[in-house]
């Protein structure tokens, strides 16, 4: 079948990489794609939110399956758009409906969903500019540190964790009245801080059945030892060493099953990925957040460990037949290290020529922010490349990733040298 992947990052290159290996895939398209996807698929210069443009290429290229990478088009209702259009209704679209995507599109909605279905999470309240004073009073009732979350989408950067009460009050005001995160922070969720270690669990669901994919842990901060500004993610490890059978059973029984059941009970059309951001506090799992798609850079360690045909899995999801498919996993560990542009996550320059990709032999290089310019691969984003390795344990895999990274170079290139340090 002809398949279209929407997006342009490392996650989408990984999707394309796995889909291109499937015997089921005839022609593969990526919109808009990057220099990495250009080598294995046909890139189409169409934005992920240009639904009419997407419709046109789906019809022109007889595309039978659309796999949505990022959250934006899902929150904007691409699934509903396809369902409502007689020319597109037959196309399998992997990704939830607009109401399902609200689990990521609104932090408040996610919290309400968890409370409704008895899913363990931190206590919270939400506030708008009208209730700013009440928000400041609520902060006074909590113990530090204080967690402030922009309600809407803020590209993974809308969460502040602050130790000082006055600073927390000031930042609440900045978010609500000075639009610190734009429209995303017209409403802010304040929640109690949970002290523990984080991990991510990925679930593929057809709205009725589900498969729990490999676990992963990512590293969000720009600096060594998890310091400095939040980024989209600087590296990841899979599986998570501390996610033993006991913890995974608790996660499945208390979180995964109630989540899928909640979608069913609320009659939410959900055929796609659920990314559950968790924290382990005294061996008990709590949900920090839901995302309604795969994570990045977690996809770069989760997918290389899936040995089942990805197209079979995605088709079973779209047709609500996931119970008929076996999920096979490579027992080896996978690690990825993100190579970024100097200055990221603040101001950085694009268009730097990248050399050495073809010299990498013992790892997979996934392109995150790259483009082709006069036949050469150049940087085209903050996060540029993800270098993924597999080995018998994560320490060996990470060593491999770092050895291979040394073959790469571009002006201002930066990466963290301590991914997996806390494991």
N, C-alpha and C positions, 0 to 999 in steps of 0.2 A: 504493500500500500504506500501511497505518497503521504508524507508526514511533514508538518510544519511545527517548529519550535519557536515560541515567542520570547525574545530577550536578547541581551548582548553581553552577558557577563560570564564568569567562570562556571556558574551553575548551568547556564545554557550550553556552554561548550561541553560540559560533562554529560548533559542529557544527549547532545548530538553524538558524542563519542560512543555512548552505550547504544543508542538507537541505530547508528550506522553499522554496528556489529550484528544487528538482527537480520536473520534470513527473511523476515517479514517486510523489511523496509525496501521499497523500490527506489523512490526518490526522496531525498531529504532537503528541506528548506529551513533556513533560520532567518527571522526578521527581528531586528536589523542585523544581528550577528556581529562577529569580530574577525580578526585575522586568523584565529584558530579554527573557527567554524568554516571559514572560507575554504580551508584545505580538505574538508570532509563533506561539505554540503554546499548548496547554493544560497548565498546571502541575498536577502531582498531588502531594499532600502525603505522599510516601512516601520513607523513607530508602533510600539506595543498598544497604544491607546487609539490608534487610527483604525477603528472598527470597520469603516467602509472600505478602507484600503486593504485591510486583511480579508474582508469578504471577497473583494475582487480577485486577489491572488489565489484564494481557496478555490474559487470557481474555475479560474483560468487554468490552474495546475491540477485539477481533479484531486484535491487534497481530502483525505478521508479521516485524518486525525490531527488535532491541534493540541499541542502540549504547552500550557502557559507557565513560563518560568517565574516572572516577578509578580508581586502582590497588586500593583497599581491597576492593571486591566481587570483583575478579578474583583477588586473593590468597586471598580467602575461598571461592573456588570457585563463582562464579555460573554459569560455563560448564558445569561438571560437574552442577550442580543442574538446569539446563535439559535436559541430555542424558539425565539419569536419570529425568525425569518424562514419562510418556507424553502428557500434555496439552500439553507444551511442546516436545517433540522436533522438531516441524516449524518452530519459530520460528528465524529466522536471528539468532544472537547474535554480534556483532562484539567479539572479545576472546578471549585465550587461556584454555586450561584452567588449573586450579590448578597443575599441574606446570610449565606454561609461565610462569605468573605468578611462580614462585619466582625467576626471573631478576632480578626487582625485589624480591621479598619477602625474599630472603636474599642479602646481599652475598657471603657465602662461596660459596653455590651459583653465583652469577654468575662468580666468580673460577675456580671449578673447571671450569665450562663453557668459559670462555675458554682455560684451560690445556689442556683435553682436545682442543679443536678448533684449537689453534695460533693463537689470535687475540691479537695483540699487546696487552699490558697491563702495568701496573707489578707488580714482585715484591711478594709479600704473605705474611702468616701470620695465622691467626685464633686468638683467645684467649677463655677464659671466666674466671669468678672463681677457679676452681680453678687456672688456669695464669697468674694475675696476675703472679707473679714472673718467669716465663718471658717474658711480654709485655714487662716492664720491661727484661729483658736483651736482648730483640730490638730494642727502641728504641735501646739503646746501640750496636748494630751499624750503625745507619742514620745518614746525614748529615741535618742539619736542612734544611728544616722537616719535621715529623712529621705523617703523615696518619692520623687515627683515624676509623673509620667504624662506626657502630652497624649490626649485621648486619640488623636488621629495619626495618620501615617507621617513619620518624620525620618524616613530612610534609615531606621535603626539607631537614630541619634537623639530621640526625644525623651530620654530618661536621665534624670539627675539624681545622684545619691550624695547627700550633703551632711556633714557632721555638725555644723553650727546652726542653731535655731534661727538666729537673725538672718543668716545667709539664705536659709530655706524659705523664710518669709519673703525676702527680697526677690528670690528667683521665682517664687509662686506669682508674685506681682508682675515680674518681667514676662512670664509665660502668658498670664491671663490678660494683662492690660497693654503690654508692649509687644505682643505677638512674637515672643522670642523664637518660636518654631512655626511662625506663620499661622495659617488656619488650623494646623494640627493641634495648637494649644489654646483654642478658644474654650476648651474644657480640659481640666487637669485632674487626674486621679492621684490622690495621696494614699500611700499604703504603708503598713508597718514593714519594717526591715526584717528580713529573714536572714539569719547568719548561717551559712553552710557552704557547700560546694555545688557548683552548677553542672548540669549536663543537659543534653537534648535527646529527646526520643522522637523518632519519625514514624508516622503511621500512614499507610496507604489505605484509603477506605472507599467503598462504592456506595456508602450511605447506609449499608446494612451489614456487610462483612468487612473485615479489616485484616491487614498484615502489619506486624510490627517490624520495621526495617532496623538495620544496625544502629546502635547508639553512637553519639559523637559528642565531643566537647570542643568548643571553639574558644579562641582567645581574642577578646574584643579590643583591648587597649593597645595603643600605638607603641608604648615603651616596654622595655624588659621588666620582668617581674610584675606584669599587669599594672603598669603605671601610665599616667598621661591620659590623653583624650580618647574617647570612645571612637571606634572605627566600625566599618562593616564586618570586620573579622580579619585577624592577622595570621590565622593558622588553625588547624583542627586535628584531632586524633580520634580514631575509631578502631575497635570498640572502646568504651570508657572502662578502664581497669577496675574501678570501684563499683561498677554496676553489676553486682553479682546476682545470682538467681533469686535470692530472697528479695532484694530491692526491686528487681524486674517484675517479680510476681505482684508486689505491692502496687507498682506503677500500672501494671495491666489491669488489676482488679479495681483499684480505687480511682484511676484516672482514664486509662484508654477506654475501657468498657463503658463507663458512665458518659464519656464524651461522645462516642459513637451512638450510644443509646439516646443521648440528649438530642442529637441531630435527627434521629429517627422519630422520637416523640414529638419534636417541634416541626416535623415534616419539612426539614431543610434539605433542599436538593444539593447533596455534597458528594461529588465524585472526584477525588483528588487526594492531595497530601495534607496531613495535619502535622505541623512541627510543634511539639510541645516543649517549651522551655521550662526546665524543672530545677529545683534546688533541693538537695538532700540535707535535712536538718535532723541531727541525732538519728540517722538511719530511716527517717520518715520523708517521703517525697511530697513536695508542694509544687503547684503550678505557678510559675512566674508570669508566663504569657503563652498565647497561642499565635502561631503564624499559619497562614492558609496555603503555604507552598513550601518547597524545600528551602533549606538555609544555604547561605553562601558565606564561608567556604566549606560547610559541612557536606554538601552534595559531593564535593571533590574527594571526600574520604568514604562516604556511605556507598555511592554508586559503584566505585571500582571493586567493592566487596560483594556486590550482588552478581551471582553467576547465572541466575535465571535470565531468560530472554526478556528484556525490559518492555518490548512492544507487546508481548503476550500479557504481561502484568498490567500495562496501561489499557489494553483493549478489554481485559476482564473487569477493570475498574469502571470503564465507560459503560459496559454492558451489564453491570451489577452481577458479575459472576466470579468475584475474587475467591469465593470458597472453592472454586474448581481448580485453582492454580496452586502449585507448590513453589514456595519461595526458597531458593537455594543461596547460601551465603558462603563466601570464602572465609575460612577460619583465620587467615592471616590478619595482622593489624595494618591499618593504613594511616599515614600522616600526610598532612599538606602544610606547606609554608608559603605564605603570601608575600610576593615581592611587590613593593609599592613605590610610588613616585615620591621623591624627597619633598617634604612640606605637608603631605597628606596626614591627617584629614582636613587640614586647612588649605591654604593656597598652594598649588603645585603647577608645574608646567607640563604640557603635553607635547607629543611629536618627537620624543627622543628615540633615536634608532636603537633597536634591541639586537644584540648579537649573541650567538652561542646556543640558541634553541636547538639547532640541529645536532649539537654535540652531546645533548643529554640522552643517555642510553638506559640508565637504570631507574628511571622515574618517568612519570607522565607529566607533561607540561600543559596545564589548562590555561587558556587565555582568558583574562578577566576584563582588562581595559586595554585593548590593542586595536590597531587599524593597519591597513595596507596603504603605503604611500610610495608610489613609483616602484612597486614590486618589493619594497622593504617593509618589515614589521616594525611599527613604531608604537610608543606608549600613547594611550588615548583615554586615560582615567587615573584615579587615585590608586586603586588596586590594579596591578598590571598583569601579573602571572601567578598561578598557583602551582607549586611543584609537589606532586603526589608520589609517594613511594609505598610499597607493600613489603612486609617481611614478617618473620615468625613472631616478633613482639614489637611494640611501638618504639622502643629505644633503638632497635636496629633500623627500623623504617625511618625514623627521624634523622638518624646519622646519614642514611642514604640521601634523603631530601637535601640535607645541608651540603653533602659532597657534590651533588648535581648542580645546586644553585651556584656554586663557585664557577661553573662554566658559563654563566649568564652575565651580561653586563649592559647597562645603559646609564646615561648621565643622571646623577642624583639617586640611583637605585638604593633602596633600603629594605631590610627585613629584620624581624626579631630572631635572635639566636637562641631563644629559650622556650620554644613551643614544647608543651608537655612537662615543663619544669616542676609543676605542682603535683605530678602524678607519681 
